[in-house]
Amino acid sequence: MDTLNTIAVARVQFGLNIAFHILFPGISIGLAWMLVWFRVRWARTGAPAWQATYKLWAGVFALTFAMGVVSGIVMSFQFGTNWPGFMNNVGNIAGPLLAYEVLTAFFLEATFLGVMLFGMRRVPAWLHLTSTVLVAIGTTLSAYWILALSSWMQTPTGYVMADGQLIAGDWWAVIFNPSFPYRFAHTMIASGLTAAFLVAGLSAWRLLNAPADGAAKSTLHIGVLIAAVLAPTQLVVGDLHGLNTLEHQPAKIAAIEALWDTRHGAPLVLFAIPNGRKRTNEFVLQIPKGASLVLKHEADAELQGIDAFAPDAPPVAPVFFAFRVMVGTGVLMLALSWFGLWRLRRGAAAPRRLLWIFAAFTFSGWVATLAGWLVTEIGRQPWLVTGVLRTDDAVGSVSQASLGASLTGYIVTYSIMLLAYVVVLTHMAAAGSDATASAPAREPSS
């Protein structure tokens, strides 16, 4: 029992670290590309408003980037402390992929972020614009390598066994494993949506305090437009990702659908309370044959249930509920962005009620991102690397008491950091781009 408790605490601690960390790349990847657009607009128009807008959101990006770096370093240490079996078994694959992320992405971001933030009046305009583009490319490359590793852990291919160690037999197959293209596209769009709602929400917050701020009106429209385009795109990509998961990780789909028994014409469960002990669903609201129709496009098609994968099936309830939170939040984001786009057409002013709604949805992308992450990671259990390495076989020997003490420290520290981050962002938004426009508004000389 003590061993089981130790594993549970280790998983909670590592999960907390990852959950905290992914909040910030979830913003910075999409926001970096929005900064490119702001910088291009400034370069093309020379307008002081675009300069001030760029400076404001570059400050938001820098703060977000710093939070991501700090939490990422802490998270990486836990590979050695909490999960030494991971690197001992698959380090020959995970190590190079993590190293590629540092060499090709992090150094690129860190180098040109300095030019982007502090070189505005010290380097030529073309170099400053190029630095902004390179930072955006760096954030995308970072996601590329991390998601290559994460996807390989979900759908491992291209490896061979040598002296009890996994090594890469085909790096192309390792990187471009079956789920990688779908996971990469899904995550990139999710980051774009998260950043779009952050920009729209903080711009709405500014307009509630300063209705005449033209720069905030522009960024509100941009955020709403990007969200209105990406939200339906995400539905399509998400559906393709689900079909890929059905092919390669059918146990995860069984948990998502709360399908306990293999059957033809499986229903689409809209809501239920899964009962793992009784292996049944209670208070069910479902569409007959809906799951078979959606997943296999045949009303009477067979879908495998949890019974087909026991005892190596994931826990149903957390996966089931997390998936519905993710989808539900996504649908609300789609509806709000489309309504907002219609309401703001032809430059119309946003009513205060709509501004309050967008402000309330500022961090809605975080909700969907965390829910999707829970589906991805819990749905893989009991495997750390599917079919290769079990989670229980990778845990370290740190005592439960030590894990509990450090977990408490993480909870307190991260709560304070997250609160401070949100307070600073809302303060920056309330001040608006006017607070960054004290210097003469001109392009750096070429």
N, C-alpha and C positions, 0 to 999 in steps of 0.2 A: 504493500500500500504506500509506503514511504517513497519507493521508487516512482510509482505512478504519480504521486503528488509532486515530486521533484520535476518530472517531465512536464506536468501541467503548468507549474510555475515558470519553468524555463520557456515554455511556449508562449505563455502570457507576456513575459518580459520581452522576448524577442518580437512578438507581435505588436506590443506597445511601441517599441522603437521603430519598427518599420512603418506602422500606421502614422506615427508622428512625422517621420521623415518624408513619406510620399506626399504629404500635404503640400510641401514646398516645391519640389519638381513639378507637381501637378499644376502649379501656377506658372512657374518660371519658364517652362518650355513654350507654352502658348503665348505668354506675355512677351517673351523675347522677340517673337515674330511680329507681334503688334507694335513693339518698339521700332522695328525696322520700318513699318509703314509710317509711324509718326515721324521718324527721321527723314524718310523720303519726302513726305509732305512739307517738312520744314525746308529741305534742300530745294524743292521745286518752287515753293511760294515765298520763302523768306519771311513768312508772317511771324510776328512775335508770339502769337497764340500757340502756334505749333512748336516753337522753341520751348515755351513754358510747359506745354503738354508733355513734350519729350523728357524734359528735365524732371518733372513730377513723377512720371511713370518709370523712368530710369532709377529714381530713388526707391520706388516700391520694389522694382526688380532686384536691386542690390541688397535690400533688406531680406527679401525672400531667398535669394541665392545664398546669403550668409547663413540663414537658418537651415537651409538644406545641407550645406557643407558641414556645419557643426553636428547636426543629427546623424549625418551619414558616417562621419568618423566614429561616433559612439557605436553605431550599429555594426560597423565592420569589426570592431573589437570582439563582439559577441560570437563571431564565427570561431574564435579560438577559445573563448571562455565557456560559453554555453553549449556549443555544438562542434567540438573538435572532430567528431566522426565525419562531419561533412567534408572538411578539407582533407582529412586523412584518406577518404575514399574517392572523392571526385575532384580533389584540388588540381589535378593535372588538366582538367577542363575548366573548372571555375576560375582558377588562378589567372591563366592567360586572358580570359574574357574580361575579368575585372581590371587587369593591367592594361588591356587595350583601351578600356574606358578612361583610365587616368591619362594615358599617353596621348590619345587622339582627341579627347573631349575636354577633360578637366583642365589640362594645361592651356588649351586653346581658349576656353572660357575665362580662366583666371588672368591670362595675359592681356587679352583684348578688352576685358571688363574694365581694367584700369585705364586704358586709353579712352574707352567709351564714357567713363564717369569723370575723369580728370583731364582729359585732353581736348575738351570742347573748344577751348581758345588757345590751345598749344600746338595743335597739329592741323594740317590742311583739311578742308571740308571732306574731300574724297576719302581721306584716311579715316576720319571719324565715322563716316557712313559705313565704310568697309569694316571697321571694328565692330560696329553694331551688328552687321550681317554675320560676321565670324562668331560673335558670341551666340547668336541664334543658332547657327550651324552647330556650335559646340554643345548647346543644350540638347539638340536633336541627336547628335552622335552619342552623347551620354545615355540617353534613353535607348538608343539602338543597341548598345552593348549590354546594358543591364537587362533589357527585355530579351535579348538573345539568350542570356544565361537563365533568366526566369522561365522562358518558354521551353528551353532544353530540359529544365527540371520537371516541367509538366509533361512534355512529349519527347523523351530522350532518344536521339538517333546519332549515328556516326561514331559511336564509341566501341572500343574493344577492351577486353580484359587482358592484362599482362602482369603476372606475378601478384595477383590479387588486387591490382590497382586498375581503375578505369583510365584509359588514355584516349585521345582523339585519333580515330582511324581515318576520319574524313572531316576536316574542319568545315568544309562547305555544308555537309549534312548536319554538323553540330549547330552551326549558326542558323542555317535556314531549315530548322526542324519544322515539323508539320504545323505547329500552332503559331510559329513566330510571325509570319506576315499578318495574320488576323489580330494577334495580340498587339503588335506594334501599331497597326492602323487604329485599332480600338483605343489604345492608350493615348496616341497623339491627338486624336479627335477629342477625347475626354479632357486632355489638358487645354486644348483650344476652347472648349466649352467652359471649363473652370475659369480660365483667364477672362473670357468674354463676360461672364456674369460678375466676376470680380470688378472689372472695369465699369460695367454698366451699373452695378450696385453702388460702388463708391462714387461714381459720377452722379447718380441719383441722390446720394447722401449730400453731396456738395450742392446740388440744385435745391434741395430742401432748405439749405442755409443761405444760398445766394442764387436766386432764380434767374438772375441776369448774366450768369457766368457763361459766356459763349463757348469757351474751351470745354467746359463740362458737358454742355449740350452736344458738342461734336463727339466726345468720347462716349457719351451715352448712346448716341445713334450708332456709332461704330460697334460697340459691344453688343447691342441688340441685333444688328445686322449679321455679325459673325455667328452669334448664337442661333439665329433663325436659319442660317445655312447649315451649320454643323449638326444641329439637333436631329433633323431628319436623316442626314447622312449617317449619323451614329446608329440610328435604328436599323439601317440596311447593313452596316458593317457588323453590328451586334448580332443580327440574325445569321450572317455568314459565319461569324465566330462561333455561334451556338451549334451550327451544323457541323463545323470542324470538331468541336468538343464532343458531339455525339459520336463521331467517327473514331476519335482517338481516346476519349475519356468518358465512356458511356456511364460509368458509375457516378460521375459528377452530375450528369444530366438527370439520372434517376433521383439524386438528392434534390436537385433544383425543382423537379416536378413532384417531389414527395410521392414517388411511385414505388410502392413497397414490393409489389409482385409483378413479374413479367406478364404482359398481357397484350392481346390485340385490341385495337381501338381504345388506346389509353386516353383518359379524360385530361383536359387542361384545367388544372386546379388553380383557380384565381385566388382563393383564400382558404386556409385551413389551419388547424393547430396539430402539427404532426406529433404523434405519441410514439416515441421510440421503443418504449417498453412493450406496448401492445402491437407495435408495427402496424399502425393504422392512423388515419386522419380523422380529426373531430371537427365539428362545425364547418363542414365542407361547402364551399361554393365553387362549382366547376362547370365546364362546358364538355358535354359528352363527346368523346373521340377527338377532342380538340388538340391534345398533345401529339397524337399520331399524325393528325392532319398538318400541324405546323412543322413538326420535325421531319416527317417522312413524306409529307404531301399525299398521304393515302389515309383515309378515315379508318381503315381496319388494319393498318400496318402494326407490326409487333414492336413494342419497346421493352427493353430489359429493365427490370426493377431492381431494387436493393437486394432481393433474394439471390440474384445472379452473381453478386459480388461478395456476399458475406463469406468470411468475417472481415474482409478487407474493403468494406464499404465506408464512405465518409459519413459523419453525423448529419442527419437530415435537417433538423430544425434550424440550425444557424444558417445553413446554405439556402434553404427554402426562403426564410424571411429576408436574408440579405439580398437575395436576387430580386425580390419584390420591392424592397426599398430602392434598389438601384433603378429598376425599370420605372417605378412610380415617380421617383424624383426626375428621371429623364423625361417622362411624359409631361410633368408640370413645367419643366424648363422649355420644352418644345411649345407648349400652349402659351406660356408667358412671352416667349420671344416672338412668336408669330403675332400675338395680340399687340405687343409693344410695337412691332414693326408696322402694323396697320395703323395703330394710334398715332405714331410719330411720322407718318407719311407726309411728304411735302413740307418737311420742316416744322410740323405742328408742335406746339409746346406740350410737354407731358403734364397731365393733371397731378396734383399732389398725391392723390390716392395711388396712382400708378408708380410714382417715385418711391413711395413708402414700400410698395410691393417689391420693386427691384432692389431696394436697400435691404429688405428682409431676405432676398435671395442672393445676397452678395457671396456667401460661402456655400451655396447649394451644390456647387461642383464638388466640394469636399465630401458632402454626404454621399453622393453617387459614387465617387472614387473609392471611398472607404468601404462602401457596401460591395462594390465590384471586387475589391481586393479580398474581402472576406470570402466571397463566392469562389474566387480563384484558388486561394490558399487552403481554406478548410475543405473545399471540394476535392483536393488532391489527397487528403489524409486517407489511410495512415502512412502514406509515402512522402518522403522528403524529395526523392527523385523517383518518379513513378516507375514501379516495377524493378527498381535497382537498389534503392537505399530507403529503409524504413526510418521514420522519424525517431522511434525509440532507440534505434541502433546508432544514432549520431549524437545523442545527448552526452554532456560531459559529467564530471564527477563533483561539480560544485554543490555544496550542501543546500538543502531546502531553506535553511535559516538565512544563509548568505544571499540566496536568490530573492527571498522575501524582503530582506532589508534593502537590497539594491533596487528591487521593483518599487518599493515605497519611495525611495529617493528619486527614481525616474518619474513617478507619477507627480510628485510635488514639483520637481524641477520643470518638467514639460508643461504642467498646468500653468505655472508662472510665465514661462516663455511664450506659450500660446496666447495667454491673456495679454501680455505685453505687446506681442506682434499685432493682435487685432486692435488694441487701443492705439498704437502708433499709426497703423494704416488708416483708421477712421479719423484720427487727428490730421494726418496729411491730406486726406480727402476733404475734410471740412475746411482746411486752409485753402485748398485749391491750388491751381497752377499759378495764381497771382503771387503766391509766396515764393515761387522759384524764379520770378521774372524781374528781379531787382536790377540785374545787370543789363546793359544795352543789348537789345535783341537784334543780333546780326549773325550771319553765317561766318564761320572761320574763313579766313582767306585761303584761296587755293594756291 
